[in-house]
Amino acid sequence: MAVGDHPAGRDTDEAGPEKYPAAGSVATLSPGHPREPEPLDDKELRGLNVVRRFGAVGSLFLALGSLGAGAAPVINPVQEIPVLRLFTRIPMVSLAMGLAGMAIIVLSWLLLGRFAQPARRRLTTQGQLARTIALWCAPLLFIPPLFSRDVYSYLAQSEIVARGMDPYSLGPAEALGVSDPLTSGVSNMWRETPAPYGPLLLRLGGWLAPLSSGNIVTGVLLQRGLALIGVILIIWALPRLAKRFGVQPATALWLGAANPLLIFHFVAGAHNDALAIGLMVAGLEVGLQRMPVRFKNDEPPPLAKGELLYIGLGVVLITLGVAVKLNAILALPFFTVMVARRWHGRIKDLLTAAVPMALLFGVVLVAVCYGTGLGFGWVGALGTPGLVRSWISPTSELAALGGVLGIALGLGNHTNAMVPILGALGYLVAGAVTVKFLWDSFKWRYRPIIGLGVSLGAVMVLHVALQPWYLLWAIIPLAAAAGTSRFRIAATIVTAVLPFLLPTTGSTFEGRGFVLPFAWAAAGVVTLLGLFIVHRLSPLLLSRPSPEHSVPA
């Protein structure tokens, strides 16, 4: 088990001063346990409050901008609301407000990171960060979806389940009819395709469908509620996992839960990845609850009271995450390695852990699949997302480059033929990365949770349909365990850049190229004005950190 792993990410062979707890007790501390930081002083608290308000203003800008530049339903109810309907008629202004809101939230997050750097002597608390996340998310709870129309697919597929049909063999157009309001909200390319999501998600959606009575706005809010359950689980599990792996909880919460990608795509976008990741990290935390601190070459202690029960509960929660989205299945082999390392870390221990955990996973998954009445049809539909080629996907871009080279050499455009080939190669590379990190984790070279994050990152980055929120599958588990500044810097850069690569979906400016640059210019002016006000209210936020704020090396 990796609770006592070295904070830098690799394991240590040295047993620290804290030995095993008595059987039946819970090991909560280890030599890698993060130090207890001091609270922020008055000047820093003022800066924190300014950052909170700045981010809240950004959320309000984004919320208002979504009314005219978001992924609104085809029959937009906002057009019937006095004053608010004005935003649907000024798309350039709405888009500018949305972009300004995004920029302000990203800048607020970067400024907030000042108070979550692990080397600082004084850090913000978990409670302060959780309240900040809630404040920034609150204005986005009741707005149209942003950046994607996927939530309308969830609604249509849930309605198919509610009507007793099979979402894994019928697309919305065939099952509900082309004229159905729920079908009209689905993107054209997904109207004829089966659902690629797990049976638990669709059954939950099927139970929620009658509550909306066909009202799309209510349906969107209910689907966002499912995503919020996942966000809450992430906020609950991240700081607890961070403590186990020697990372400051505030740092993990800032990087993983206050992350703008999460706010934009899990809250505003209502993506079901939120629930799957939430169940996955909650399962890891629950599974580790009673496992003792272990170091390589130490003698394993006897089983603690309830240890096997909590391991089983962890497997159940991870399996439920798999029944939402298959990606969560990678957590199971790495969790198995954690359990094997809790003993002697031998092949025998790995098999002893793997067999019962695999059996429990199979039993729970079969129970969910047949208990929902949907069976295993979702397995055959898993390739549906691959129909999209994302321009930010390296695999997709390599295929496009191959097509261009083919044309240049007079061989013709073979892009369509290259996509499945490179997609398969991408999966092979991701599989090789996963096997490598599984083995290295088993041999105590890395923490298993770091191996999980890297493996999930490889799978997502090499997917032909890579979307910005896919990277949260890697960022969130790594935020809980990666103590190196290099990872935090890389994750910060990716988080700050990715949101702006995809515009808010559903806006009416398409086809009028002049709208986007003017909107960007207006958003830039508003953002710079906001930064000027922030500097006047709290000069500390934009100043270089003082050495006395840091912990001596």
Secondary structure, DSSP 8 states (H G I E B T S, - for coil): --TT--TTSS--SS--S-----TTS-----TT-----B---HHHHHHHHHHHHHHHHHHHHHHHHHHHHS---SS-GGGGSTTGGGGGG-HHHHHHHHHHHHHHHHHHHHHHGGGG-TTBSB---HHHHHHHHHHHHGGGTTS---S--HHHHHHHHHHHHHTT--TTT--HHHHH-TTSHHHHTS-GGGSSS---S-HHHHHHHHHHHHHHTT-HHHHHHHHHHHHHHHHHHHHHHHHHHHHHTT--HHHHIIIIIS-HHIIIIIIIS--THHHHHHHHHHHHHHHHTT-----TTS------TTHHHHHHHHHHHHHHHHTT-GGGGGHHHHHHHHHHHHTT--HHHHHHHHHHHHHHHHHHHHHHHHHTT-TTHHHHTTTGGGG---TT-HHHHHHHHHHHHHHHTTS---HHHHHHHHHHHHHHHHHHHHHHHHHHHHTTSS-HHHHHHHHHHHHHHTSTT--GGGGHHHHHHHHTT---HHHHHHHHHHHHHGGGGS--TT-TTTT-TTHHHHHHHHHHHHHHHHHHHHHHH-GGGGS---GGGB---
